[in-house]
Amino acid sequence: MYSSEDLGKNTIAMVLAGGKGERLSPLTLRRAKPGVPFGGKYKIIDFVLSNLFNSGIKKVYILTQYRAYSLNKHIRDSWGKWTGLGEFFVAISPETSSESEDWFRGTADAILQYLRFVESSDADYVAIFGGDHIYKMDIRQMVAAHRMNRADITIASLEVPVDEAKRFGVFSVDDDNRVTAFTEKPDDPETIPGRETCFASMGNYIFSTKKLIDVLLEGKKKHADLDFGKHVIPMMLEAGDKIFAYNFNDNLIPGMKAEERGYWRDVGTLDSYYEANMDLINVSPQLNLYNYKWPILANQGNFPPAKTVFDDEDRRGVNIDSYVCAGCITSGGTVRRSILGPLSKVNSFSLVEDSILGENVTIGRNAKIRRAIIDKNVVIADGEEVGYNHDVDRAKGYTVTESGIVVVPRKEK
């Protein structure tokens, strides 16, 4: 019998982290979606990598592609330093590989291009996970379900209402959660037997190693843009392979509160990104970043503590209902219901409300910021207002979302 620890050691992971995240533009103009900051100090990719690390899966290849330099650097400078003998977190991408100049043409094609790493491993299982979602998960529990079912592939699945399922790839399953059909964005999605909900694919897979190798080599003969959802899963269904859905709602991590169960966010649009960040500053956020039994790890940086400056009647540094990262200085300004990224500075007589500030943002004196996302290294001039007049914001070249969030991008150098 495998122990929980053995399951981690007998599994290697391939993380797909090459996404452009076009709907998050302008935050993704100069970085890939997995490299976008989240919750002040983290990057989106830190969530899946933390899940793997906490699950004891510490042989991890991160496949990067679009504007990969900063993401590769983040992985090298943080994750690459935290593992021990025989363990690694390493980023590889077409732009840095000496063996391939080709871009990935599909999710399965990305794995195929680096299949040599799978073939040379002695792992029994391969975890293939996306790098651009926010959630916590003990991946060993999914591997254990895969092993118990003697499955060829196990697919992580969200249990969602019928109306919501129309936006996803949806599985039809039997009473044992064995997949019998897969349909992309169906008009009339099939429900789970005995329930009024559907199984939607999370795009995370556990493969038995030999089956993964065989199906990718077979798929290569038929599809140049080999993709798991479009090609591999239909091929496996046609071949009668054992495909199982794993219900993400069944996954429990140490220290999890009831309200956290099933938490998963795509943060694929500016509005959903803003809302997920803002949830963190609630009294009881659905995503608990203060669970030390399942920490989300990040490169801490050698930053000093955050501080507030001045306590005069007309000039007081105050952070209220806010999430403030290391190195921040609120110097005679007021911050309400906001997230301040590392090294940010809010100067005297300024007001920041319901906003997200990236790393090293400076808010000038007498400036007013409301319902905004300010990207890394931006300087807001003295007296400038953001979020108060959207016509003026657009005239400055800022993006204004459907719900009225103003996004101030980094300046091109």
QUIFEN-V289993 format. One record per residue. N is the residue number from 0. NEAR is the number of other C-alpha atoms within 12 Angstrom. D_CENTER is the distance of its C-alpha to the mean C-alpha in Angstrom with 1 decimal. Layout:
n/near/d_center
N/NEAR/D_CENTER
N/NEAR/D_CENTER
This chain:
n/near/d_center
0/9/32.7
1/17/29.3
2/15/28.2
3/23/24.7
4/22/24.7
5/21/26.2
6/33/23.5
7/34/20.9
8/30/23.5
9/29/24.3
10/41/20.8
11/45/19.1
12/50/15.5
13/44/14.4
14/45/10.8
15/42/10.6
16/44/9.1
17/41/11.8
18/37/10.8
19/28/12.8
20/31/11.1
21/22/14.7
22/22/14.5
23/35/12.8
24/29/15.8
25/32/17.4
26/36/14.3
27/32/13.6
28/24/17.2
29/28/17.1
30/36/13.6
31/37/11.1
32/44/8.0
33/47/5.8
34/40/8.7
35/45/8.8
36/42/9.7
37/47/8.7
38/41/11.4
39/43/13.8
40/39/13.6
41/35/10.0
42/38/7.6
43/42/3.9
44/46/4.8
45/41/7.1
46/41/5.8
47/44/6.4
48/53/9.2
49/37/10.6
50/38/10.8
51/47/12.7
52/38/14.7
53/29/15.7
54/38/16.7
55/32/19.0
56/39/17.5
57/39/18.0
58/38/18.9
59/42/15.8
60/42/15.8
61/46/12.9
62/45/14.0
63/44/13.5
64/38/15.6
65/31/15.4
66/28/16.5
67/35/15.5
68/23/17.7
69/24/15.8
70/38/12.7
71/34/15.4
72/24/17.2
73/33/14.4
74/37/14.0
75/24/17.8
76/19/18.7
77/27/16.6
78/36/15.3
79/27/18.4
80/19/20.7
81/23/19.7
82/21/20.9
83/13/24.6
84/11/27.2
85/14/26.0
86/23/22.3
87/28/19.8
88/37/16.3
89/33/17.2
90/39/15.8
91/37/18.0
92/33/18.2
93/29/21.2
94/22/22.0
95/21/22.5
96/18/24.0
97/11/27.7
98/13/28.0
99/17/26.2
100/13/26.2
101/21/24.7
102/29/21.4
103/30/19.3
104/22/20.8
105/28/18.8
106/39/16.1
107/40/19.0
108/35/20.8
109/39/18.1
110/47/18.9
111/38/22.5
112/33/22.8
113/34/22.0
114/27/23.7
115/18/26.1
116/25/23.6
117/33/23.5
118/25/27.2
119/14/28.1
120/24/26.2
121/18/28.0
122/28/25.1
123/32/25.9
124/41/22.3
125/46/19.4
126/47/15.8
127/44/13.9
128/41/10.2
129/41/7.6
130/45/5.1
131/40/3.1
132/39/2.9
133/41/4.4
134/43/7.4
135/43/10.1
136/42/12.2
137/39/15.3
138/47/15.1
139/37/18.8
140/32/19.8
141/41/18.5
142/49/20.4
143/32/23.4
144/34/23.4
145/35/23.3
146/32/26.2
147/20/28.2
148/22/28.1
149/22/29.0
150/33/26.4
151/38/25.9
152/42/22.3
153/46/20.3
154/42/17.6
155/43/15.1
156/39/16.1
157/36/15.6
158/34/19.0
159/32/19.4
160/22/22.5
161/25/24.5
162/21/24.0
163/23/20.2
164/32/20.4
165/25/22.0
166/22/18.7
167/30/17.3
168/35/18.8
169/42/21.0
170/47/22.8
171/33/26.4
172/33/27.1
173/20/30.3
174/15/31.2
175/20/29.6
176/30/26.2
177/33/27.2
178/38/25.9
179/28/28.9
180/32/27.3
181/36/24.2
182/30/24.2
183/26/21.8
184/24/21.8
185/24/25.2
186/16/27.6
187/21/28.9
188/30/26.2
189/34/27.7
190/29/27.2
191/32/26.8
192/18/30.4
193/13/31.8
194/16/29.0
195/17/28.2
196/26/24.5
197/37/22.8
198/48/20.3
199/42/17.4
200/38/15.5
201/38/11.8
202/36/12.2
203/38/12.1
204/42/15.6
205/45/18.1
206/46/21.1
207/36/24.4
208/33/24.9
209/24/28.1
210/29/27.1
211/35/24.0
212/32/26.4
213/23/29.1
214/36/27.1
215/38/25.4
216/24/28.8
217/22/30.3
218/29/27.7
219/27/28.3
220/15/31.9
221/16/31.0
222/23/27.9
223/23/27.1
224/26/23.7
225/30/22.8
226/27/19.9
227/41/18.9
228/32/19.1
229/24/22.0
230/29/24.1
231/39/23.3
232/42/23.1
233/26/26.2
234/27/28.0
235/32/27.4
236/28/28.6
237/17/31.6
238/16/32.4
239/18/32.3
240/27/29.6
241/31/28.3
242/41/25.0
243/42/23.7
244/46/21.1
245/42/19.4
246/36/19.0
247/34/15.8
248/28/18.0
249/23/20.2
250/30/17.7
251/26/18.8
252/30/17.7
253/21/20.3
254/20/20.8
255/26/18.9
256/22/20.6
257/19/21.6
258/16/19.6
259/28/16.2
260/26/17.1
261/28/15.0
262/30/12.3
263/31/9.3
264/28/8.0
265/32/7.2
266/30/7.8
267/29/9.5
268/27/12.6
269/36/14.0
270/28/15.5
271/24/12.6
272/36/10.6
273/38/13.9
274/31/14.6
275/32/11.5
276/43/12.3
277/36/16.0
278/30/15.7
279/29/15.1
280/32/18.6
281/23/20.4
282/14/22.9
283/17/21.1
284/22/17.4
285/29/15.9
286/35/13.1
287/33/15.3
288/34/14.4
289/18/18.0
290/19/18.1
291/14/19.5
292/20/19.8
293/28/16.1
294/30/14.9
295/34/11.6
296/30/12.9
297/32/13.0
298/27/15.8
299/23/18.2
300/18/20.6
301/10/24.3
302/20/24.3
303/15/27.0
304/18/26.6
305/25/26.0
306/26/29.3
307/28/31.2
308/23/34.5
309/20/37.7
310/16/39.2
311/14/41.8
312/11/42.6
313/14/41.4
314/22/38.9
315/24/36.5
316/31/33.0
317/36/31.0
318/34/27.5
319/23/27.4
320/24/24.7
321/31/22.2
322/36/19.5
323/38/20.9
324/35/19.6
325/28/21.9
326/27/24.4
327/37/24.6
328/36/28.1
329/43/29.1
330/32/32.6
331/32/34.8
332/38/32.1
333/40/30.5
334/41/26.8
335/31/26.1
336/31/22.9
337/40/20.7
338/49/18.0
339/52/19.5
340/41/17.5
341/40/19.3
342/34/22.8
343/43/23.2
344/43/26.7
345/49/28.2
346/36/31.9
347/33/35.0
348/31/35.7
349/37/32.3
350/41/30.2
351/49/26.4
352/35/25.4
353/38/22.2
354/43/20.3
355/48/17.4
356/52/18.7
357/42/16.8
358/36/18.2
359/29/22.0
360/37/22.7
361/36/26.4
362/43/27.9
363/30/31.6
364/28/34.5
365/25/35.3
366/30/32.0
367/33/30.4
368/43/26.8
369/33/25.7
370/36/22.5
371/44/21.0
372/49/18.0
373/43/19.6
374/43/17.8
375/35/18.4
376/24/22.2
377/27/23.6
378/28/27.0
379/36/28.2
380/20/32.0
381/21/34.5
382/19/35.3
383/26/32.6
384/30/31.2
385/42/27.7
386/34/27.0
387/22/30.7
388/22/31.9
389/25/29.5
390/17/32.2
391/17/32.5
392/26/28.8
393/20/28.7
394/14/31.8
395/19/30.1
396/18/27.5
397/29/24.7
398/33/22.5
399/31/23.2
400/27/21.0
401/13/22.7
402/18/22.4
403/26/23.8
404/34/20.9
405/40/22.1
406/42/19.8
407/39/21.7
408/32/20.5
409/29/21.2
410/19/24.7
411/11/25.3
412/6/27.3
